[in-house]
Amino acid sequence: MTQLVLRTLLLYFVVVVSMRLMGKRQIAQLQPFEFAIAIMISELAAIPLTEDDKELIHSLVPISVLVACQLAISFLSIRGVRIREIICGKPTLLVRHGKMLEKNMRKEMYTINDLMEQLRFYSIQSVDDVEYGILETNGQLSVLLKSSKRGVTPEDLKIETPLECFDHDVIIDGKLIGRTLQKLNIKREWLDERLKEYGVNDYSQVFYASINQDGKLSVQKKGEYLE
């Protein structure tokens, strides 16, 4: 039993490292060859766990080869557009000026139902509202609405807007994020005074706290909102 647990932990670590080497993209963003490699790695990792006569080497060597192949293919894809097109393919135009392109849809085996489902995902009810619909190489549909159907932006109205940025995490689940204070050049004394205004005397009482671009502190205490 102990040996099985150790095998499982080792293979889990190997699979996690392998996936990490393949990059940070989500499953929906993987190219077909990357998705195939991910499935093969998971299958290979299970071999020593389900077959007692198989050694770890029977999984580690093939996994290493697959990761090396994936890194090599990714490197070649980065080197040139032509190589990338051969390996990953090219995007396909499915909708142009509100009209579906039948030939391209048949070529990609993309049905009308598939297209309408994806449009609904973008909250688009009619294909007439679409200027261009492009099927990307990873299978994701990119949609550009007609200009008359897009929402009005401040730029359209000639309104200048301030530069925005993400809030900075200060406390997460009772733990102070010291690097945030250093980055923002904020002293702990200032933070402690602001927390007292929320009735907080100890960081452990805080579920989450952040500072926005204007220097305003937002605090949610533990147990404040359970549902």
N, C-alpha and C positions, 0 to 999 in steps of 0.2 A: 504493500500500500504506500509506504514511504517513497519507494522508487517511482511509483506512478505519479505521486504528487510532485516530486522533483522534476520528472519528465514534463509534466503539464506546465509547471512554472517556467521551465527553460524554453519550451516551445512557444509559450505565450510571449515571453520576452523576445524571442527571435522574430515572431510574426509582427509584433508591435514595432520593433526596430526596422524590419523590412518595409512595412507600410510607411513608416516615418521617412525612410530614404526615398520612397516613391513620391513624396511631396505632400502638400496640405490640402489638395483638392478633395472635394466631396465625391461620393459615389456617382452622383448625377453628372459630375464634371469630368469623369474619367473617359479617356479615349477607349475604343473597343479593345485594343491590345493591352491597355493597362487594366481594364476590367477582367480580361481573361487571365492575366498574370495574378491578379488579386484572388480570383477563385482557385487557381491552381495552387497558390501558396497555402490557402486555408485547407485544401484537400491534402496536400503533402504533410502539413503539420499534424493532421489527424492520424496518419498511418501508424506511427509508433504507439499511439494511445489506444488504438483499436486492434492492433495485431501484435501479440506478445513476442513473436519471433523476429520482429523488425527492430533493428537498432536505430538510435538517434541519427546516425550518419546517413541512413536512408532518406531522412527528411532534410537534414541540414545541407547536404551537398546540392540536391535539386533546388532548394529554396535559394541558396547562394547563387546558383547559375541563373535562375529566373530574375533575381534582383539585378545581377550584373547585366543581363540582356535588356531589362527595362531601362536601366541607367544609360546603356549604350544607345538604345533607340531614342531616348529622350535627348541625349546629347546631339545625335545626328539631326533630330528634328529642329533643334535650336540653331544648328549650323546653316540651314538653308531652307528657303521656301519650297523649292521643288521637292526636296527630300521629305519635308513635312507633309506635302500634298500626297506623296506616294504612300507614306505610312499612315497618316490620319485621314486622308481624303480631303474634299473641299466642301464648303457650305453649299447648300442647294436652295435656290429661290423657289418657294412654294406659292406665295401670294404676291401679286404685283398690281397696284392701283385698284385694290378691292376685288380682284379676280383670281381664282385658283388656277394654277398652271397644271393641267391634267397630266401632261407628259412627265414632268418632274415628280409629281406625286406618285405616279405609277413606277417610275424608276426607283424611288426610295421606298416603295411599298407602304406609302403613307395614305391612310384612308381619310375620307371626309370627316368621319367620326373622330379620328385621331386629331385632326386639325381643329375641329370645333371644341373638343375637350381642352386642348391647349389654349385656345383663345379665351374660353371661359375662365381658365386659371388666371388670365390677365384681366378678368372682369370685362371682356369684350364680347358683346352679344351678337354682333354681325360682322361677317367678313368684309362687308362694304366699308367698314370703318378703318380697315387696314391698308396702309400704303405699301408696306413690304412685310412679308413674313419669310424668314430665313431659317432653314433647318441646319443647325450647326453640326460640326463633325462629332460632337458628343451626344447628339440626339435631342438637344434642347432647342426649342423653337424661340427665336428672337423676333420680336414684333415692333414695328414702327407704325404708329397711328398716323392717319392723315392729319395734316396741320389743323384742319377745322375741328377735329375731334380731340385734340390734346387740351389739357388743362392750361389755364392762363398762369404764367409765371411772373414774378416781380420784374424780370428782365423785359417781358413783353410790355409791362406797364411803365417802364423806365424808372423803376423804383430801386434805389440802392439799398442793399442789405448788408448787415455786419458779417464779418467772417465768423464762422461757427466751428466749434470743435467738440469732441466727446468730453463728457464729464470725467473727472479724474477720481479713481477709487481711493478712498482714504482709509476706510475700515470695512473689512469683509468678515462677516461672521465672528465679530469680536476681536479680530486681529488687525492691529495697526499696520498700514502699508507705509513703512518708513521712506521708501524711495520716492513716493509721491510727494511727501513733505519736502524732501531734498530738491526734487525737480521744480516744485512751485516756490521754493525758498520760503516755506512757512514754518514757523516755530511751533513746537508742541504746546507751548503756553497759550498761543492764540487758539489752537484747536480745542484745548481743554476748556477755555472760557466759552467758546461757541457751544460746546456740548452741554455745558451747564445750563444754557438757555433752553435746552431741550429736556432738562431734568436728568441728564446723564452724568454720572460721576466716575464711571469705569467703562473702559472700552468693551468689556465683556457684555455690557448691556445693549450694545449696538449690533443689529443684524447687518445693516449696510449704511455707509455714509459716503458721500461724494461731494466734490467741489466743481462747480461749473466754470465757464470761461470768465464770468464776472466776479469770481471769488466767493460766490454764495455757497454755503454749506447746507446740504440736504441730509436728513437723518431719518432712518427707520429703525425703531427699537425692536429688540427681540420680543416676540409674542404680541406685537402691536396689531398685526394683521395675519391671522392664522388661516383664513379662508379667502 
